[in-house]
Amino acid sequence: MEKQSMNDLINKAKSNTQQKTIQKIVPISEKEIEEIQFSFYLERELLKKLKMKAATEETSMKQIVNDAIKAFLTT
């Protein structure tokens, strides 16, 4: 690329008056309960039912599993 055309590109970029997007910085919230990742296998049909229940109750599968384990351990 010629030096002149490079200078033209630089000047064109500098003269651009478009508004710049400003990124909003949000502090990371601390979780009240310490969590750890855990993986296991589920029967295919159980997973389908879990997904359907989460969708109909408008909650997460994680919340349903956590609630079920807590209920099981308190009985």
N, C-alpha and C positions, 0 to 999 in steps of 0.2 A: 504494500500500500504506500502510496506517495506521502511524503511528509505534509504537503499542503492539504491533502484530503483528510489526513489524520487530524490536523489542526482544525479543519472545518467541522469534523465530527465532534471534537472536544468542545468547540465553541457552541455548537448546536445543543449539546447536552447541557452545558452551563446555562444557556439562555432559556431552557425549558421552564415554563412557569406553572406547570401542573402542581396541584396541591399534593403534598406527600402524605401518605397514610401514617398516622401515628399509632404505634402499638401501645395498647393498654397493659400495664403491669399490675398483676393481682398477686398478693402474697399467697403462699401455699398454706392451706388450712391444715391444722394438726388433727389427726384422727383421735377420737376419744378411746377407741379400742385398738390395741395392736393386732394386726392381721399378718398372717403368713400364708403363702401360696401352698396349696395341697392338690395333688392330682390323683384321680382314680378312675376306674372304668365303670360305666353304668350299662344296664341292658338298654338296647335301642328303644324299646317301647316305653321304658321308664323315662328316658330323656325326652321323648316326644311329649309324654304326659306332663312332665315338669315344665317344658317350654309353653305348652298350651295353658297350664295353670298360671304361670307367670304373666302371660299375655292377658288372660281374662281378668286377673286380679290387679293388673297394671303395677306389678312389682318385679323385682329381679329374681332370677333363679338362685342367685347367691343368698338372697334374703330368705327365700323359702327353705333352702337347705339348712341354713344357720338356725332358723326357727325350729325346724324338725329335729335337728340334733339336740338343741337345748331342751325341747320338750321330752325327747327320749331320755336324756340324761337326768332330768329332774323327776322322773317317775320311778 
